[in-house]
Amino acid sequence: MEPKSEIDGNWSSEETDRLPGDGSGASDLTALEPDDPVLPPSSQVPSVEELADGVLRKLPDRLVQANRLASIATSLPIGLALSAVALGLAFGGPLDAGIWWIPLPVLTVIWIFLLFRMIRWPAIHHRHLSWSLTPLRIEIGTGVIWQGVTSVPRSRVQHTDVAQGPIQRRFGLATLTIHTAGSDAAQVHLNGLEYEDALVIRDYLILRENNLKPTANVDDVD
């Protein structure tokens, strides 16, 4: 009798009994599932060439949801505390009978502002955020009313940090902090990057190469 190959799919009843599961031959995947989380495939991690191409990029749409959640966490307690104070002044008796109603319209205006800050502002702010990376510098665009672009040459970068708060970790985002030379405690923040992108940019900015000249670009040739 020829020896049976392990890949020919012919299993004996004794062999299927040794497989995890109900004995039907189908393996129980839950029994083989590791305790550690499954890492994303390497194909999902961007390369330096993909990011350092000078293209103006927007931040992920998930940043809007993350900023809304962060705004609710900070604005809602403020609104509730001010509501308690205003209602206490209106109905608690400290004010004269003729002006007891004054705190109520003030409280209404405050809640309109807080709701706008929690719901609408994150999306408006997101539309005006951008960044681009080249072999020589990183540029960050911010501002809704007063818009500006911060340009940081790689030659001035001292060190970089990548941090994640609990909300950012929930949405797979991170904040890249760039410490620069030339001024006291100068820092540039890029909040809301994809976590994998932030790690690649962090390492790329502090990489010291012999030649930092960008590759030839067809659009730059006269």
C-alpha angles and dihedrals in degrees: 000000000000116000112259116246118231091228100050092088095236108130127174123228091252091055094049090051088061093055116098112254137050096325095258092114095257111116120236103239093194090061091055096043111118122232094234118081116259111255119228115258116268090246089072093058108090120233125233090248091057094052103035096060098107094246115146107242134193122222119254118282088235087073089074092059092044092051091047091054092047091048092050090050091056104031100044096062089047091052093048092048093050090047091055091050094046095047090046091054093045100045103016095076106244092115126069118261093252097054103035091112097059096091091055100067089041089054090048092055091048092052092048089054093046093048090050090050092049100042113021106025098065091059093046092048092047093057090062098049120098142147140190134191130205132171088264106038151356122235126200123194120203141155136082103207099011104036125193144163123227114206119196118187114217089232089067097049112113100177140330136220134201117203135176127199121203093266093046090049089053090056098037094248134129144188119242114208118195119198111203137193126235099061139048113280093337112183133177120197129202107189124193104028121150105266093237091048091050092054093049093047092046093056094040095053094055095041109117112210130176091237121035096171112128120245117262114281121204091216091058094055114097 
